[in-house]
């Protein structure tokens, strides 16, 4: 049953809009080739990079990267500019792209030109092939302008070789861990995640020939590895050795995932195993086999589950920032206290308390939109009517609730920027009346 579940999971997280992405890449390339190479081509001088280029992206990807190679003589010309040649080069690329996308938001942003489409952005890095450096020389308009080196081809060659050596398990795991980070609000960049999974497979050959039937053991091992890593400011990227900085801490959530995967590994029923893995990887993990799902739906009162909404159905989810929420707990005759601190001391809250949830920390640059979801769980929640709708915050960054009846409940918050959910956090509310 493990093999069938993980095979379906791998299928579920495949990029679903690859056709649209390819069309955008081709259109961008055609315009730039015409203006900078006097060439009619939708593929020459372009390199798909980032997680999409490395083959580790999953559905919901919202940040796409491409390198467009320019003629070396163009570098020589802009290098001699006295007034921030890198910035002027970015503006030249931007003006070229505006001929194709006259009504689309296009801007230069430090090192890239960013084109904002409906469900994703494409970051175009104009670059020059530097043979001596064995990489690309690219513009950085920050701090007066400079020229830097990157080696994305070396990185892609390294991860491709690792994937071949491990029977494609390397890229499978990279994709599955992206589903985990998006489901739990883990702020890890794609290259950092790919780097750490690369390092995991570098330190053991145990899973080089693993099949989906072995993924119970594999997931326990990889999450245990991530959870046991000491914090570092950066790691060395595979192939290039360039620094990959850690934007947040992931170890504690990886440890929790490891514990949950141990439970799933030991589960003797498919439905229980699937439930536990869905808690780790989110709704992309299959609930169970189709026959069991059909039988369960036929026997259940489906009307009870019609109110719950899921952020994945409303926006692409691509976690890139941190969000922390907490709540003030207030009641008659008692001093207010924080919910997370109380949860570490008491297993539950009594009925009759007032809760005011708030954003304690958010690293997403403004402007953005905040959404809340309150979910009541348990038999009494079923009788009263399950909540779980997602609704906008309205700028308050606060949400009031009460501990009206016992059960395990939770409150989740989502930050949406440019129509993509880029941060999320959840807090459990256990009530005993």
Long-range contacts (C-beta under 8 A, 24 or more apart in sequence): 1-270, 1-273, 1-289, 2-212, 2-213, 2-214, 2-215, 2-216, 2-273, 3-211, 3-212, 3-213, 3-215, 4-212, 4-289, 5-270, 5-273, 5-274, 5-277, 5-285, 5-286, 5-288, 6-176, 6-212, 6-215, 7-212, 8-286, 9-176, 9-179, 9-277, 9-281, 9-284, 9-285, 9-286, 10-172, 10-175, 10-176, 10-212, 12-59, 12-284, 12-285, 12-286, 13-58, 13-59, 13-175, 13-176, 13-178, 13-179, 13-284, 14-58, 14-59, 15-52, 15-57, 15-58, 15-59, 15-61, 16-59, 17-59, 17-119, 17-120, 21-52, 21-64, 21-120, 24-64, 24-115, 24-117, 24-122, 25-64, 25-66, 25-122, 27-100, 28-66, 28-68, 28-97, 28-100, 28-115, 28-122, 28-124, 29-66, 29-68, 30-100, 31-96, 31-97, 31-99, 31-100, 32-68, 32-93, 32-96, 32-97, 32-124, 35-96, 35-99, 36-70, 36-71, 36-74, 36-96, 37-71, 45-69, 45-70, 47-152, 47-153, 49-125, 49-152, 49-156, 50-123, 50-152, 50-190, 50-191, 51-178, 51-190, 51-191, 51-194, 53-152, 53-156, 54-155, 54-156, 54-159, 54-160, 54-171, 54-194, 55-159, 55-160, 55-163, 55-171, 56-159, 56-171, 56-174, 56-175, 56-178, 56-190, 56-193, 56-194, 57-175, 57-178, 57-190, 58-175, 58-178, 58-179, 58-284, 59-284, 60-182, 60-312, 60-316, 60-317, 60-318, 61-120, 61-316, 61-318, 62-119, 62-120, 62-121, 62-316, 62-318, 62-418, 62-420, 62-422, 63-120, 63-121, 63-123, 63-318, 63-320, 64-120, 64-121, 64-122, 64-123, 65-112, 65-122, 65-123, 65-125, 66-122, 66-123, 66-124, 66-125, 67-125, 67-127, 67-136, 67-138, 67-152, 68-93, 68-124, 68-125, 68-126, 68-127, 69-127, 69-128, 69-129, 69-136, 70-126, 70-127, 70-128, 71-128, 72-128, 72-129, 74-128, 75-128, 75-137, 75-147, 78-139, 79-147, 84-141, 84-144, 84-145, 85-139, 85-145, 86-139, 86-140, 86-141, 86-145, 86-146, 86-147, 87-139, 87-141, 87-145, 89-126, 89-139, 90-126, 90-139, 90-141, 93-124, 93-126, 97-124, 108-141, 110-140, 110-141, 110-142, 111-138, 111-139, 111-140, 111-141, 111-142, 111-148, 116-418, 118-419, 119-316, 119-419, 119-420, 120-316, 120-420, 121-418, 125-150, 135-240, 150-240, 150-242, 151-239, 151-240, 151-242, 152-240, 154-239, 154-240, 155-191, 155-237, 155-238, 155-239, 155-240, 156-239, 157-239, 158-198, 158-238, 158-239, 158-240, 159-194, 159-198, 159-238, 159-239, 162-198, 162-201, 162-202, 162-238, 165-201, 165-208, 166-201, 166-207, 166-208, 166-209, 166-210, 167-208, 167-209, 167-210, 167-211, 169-201, 169-207, 169-208, 169-210, 169-218, 170-197, 170-198, 170-201, 173-197, 173-200, 173-201, 173-218, 173-222, 176-219, 176-281, 177-222, 179-281, 179-282, 179-284, 179-285, 180-257, 180-280, 180-281, 180-282, 181-250, 181-319, 182-282, 182-317, 182-318, 182-319, 183-280, 183-281, 183-282, 183-283, 184-253, 184-257, 184-282, 184-424, 185-319, 185-322, 185-323, 185-423, 185-424, 185-425, 185-426, 186-248, 186-250, 186-253, 186-254, 186-319, 187-247, 187-248, 187-250, 187-319, 187-320, 187-321, 187-322, 187-363, 187-423, 188-246, 188-247, 188-248, 188-250, 188-319, 189-244, 189-245, 189-247, 189-320, 191-237, 191-244, 192-235, 192-244, 192-245, 192-246, 192-247, 194-238, 195-235, 195-236, 195-237, 195-238, 195-244, 196-225, 196-226, 196-229, 196-235, 197-222, 198-238, 199-235, 200-225, 200-226, 216-261, 216-264, 216-265, 217-265, 219-261, 219-264, 219-265, 219-280, 220-258, 220-261, 220-262, 220-265, 223-254, 223-255, 223-257, 223-258, 223-261, 224-254, 224-255, 224-258, 226-250, 226-251, 226-254, 227-251, 227-252, 227-254, 227-255, 227-257, 227-258, 247-320, 247-321, 247-322, 248-322, 248-363, 282-312, 283-310, 283-312, 284-312, 304-382, 304-385, 304-386, 305-386, 307-385, 307-386, 307-387, 307-388, 307-389, 308-375, 308-386, 308-387, 308-388, 308-389, 309-373, 309-388, 309-389, 309-390, 310-390, 311-371, 311-373, 311-390, 311-412, 311-414, 311-421, 311-424, 314-390, 315-414, 315-416, 315-419, 315-420, 315-421, 316-419, 316-420, 316-421, 317-420, 317-421, 317-424, 318-420, 318-421, 318-422, 319-421, 319-422, 319-423, 319-424, 320-422, 320-423, 321-362, 321-363, 321-364, 321-415, 321-422, 321-423, 322-361, 322-362, 322-363, 322-423, 323-359, 323-361, 323-362, 323-363, 323-364, 323-413, 323-415, 323-423, 323-424, 323-425, 324-359, 324-360, 324-361, 324-362, 324-425, 325-357, 325-358, 325-359, 325-360, 325-411, 325-413, 325-425, 325-426, 325-427, 326-357, 326-358, 326-360, 326-427, 327-355, 327-356, 327-357, 327-358, 327-411, 327-427, 327-429, 328-355, 328-356, 328-358, 329-353, 329-354, 329-355, 330-354, 330-355, 330-356, 339-427, 339-429, 340-427, 343-428, 343-430, 347-430, 347-432, 348-406, 348-430, 348-431, 348-432, 349-403, 349-429, 349-430, 349-431, 349-432, 350-403, 350-431, 350-432, 350-433, 351-403, 351-404, 351-405, 351-406, 351-431, 351-432, 351-433, 352-402, 352-403, 353-402, 353-403, 354-400, 354-401, 354-402, 355-400, 355-401, 355-402, 355-403, 355-429, 356-398, 356-399, 356-400, 356-401, 357-398, 357-399, 357-400, 357-401, 357-411, 357-413, 357-427, 358-397, 358-398, 358-399, 359-397, 359-398, 359-413, 362-415, 362-423, 363-423, 364-415, 364-417, 364-422, 364-423, 365-417, 367-417, 368-415, 368-416, 368-417, 368-422, 369-393, 369-415, 369-416, 369-417, 370-395, 370-397, 370-413, 370-414, 370-415, 370-416, 371-413, 371-414, 371-415, 371-416, 372-399, 372-411, 372-412, 372-413, 372-414, 373-411, 373-412, 373-413, 373-414, 374-399, 374-401, 374-409, 374-410, 374-411, 375-409, 375-410, 375-411, 375-412, 376-405, 376-407, 376-409, 377-407, 377-408, 377-409, 377-410, 378-406, 378-407, 378-408, 379-407, 380-405, 380-406, 380-407, 381-405, 381-407, 381-409, 390-414, 401-429, 403-429, 403-431, 403-433, 404-431, 405-431, 405-433, 406-431, 406-432, 406-433, 407-431
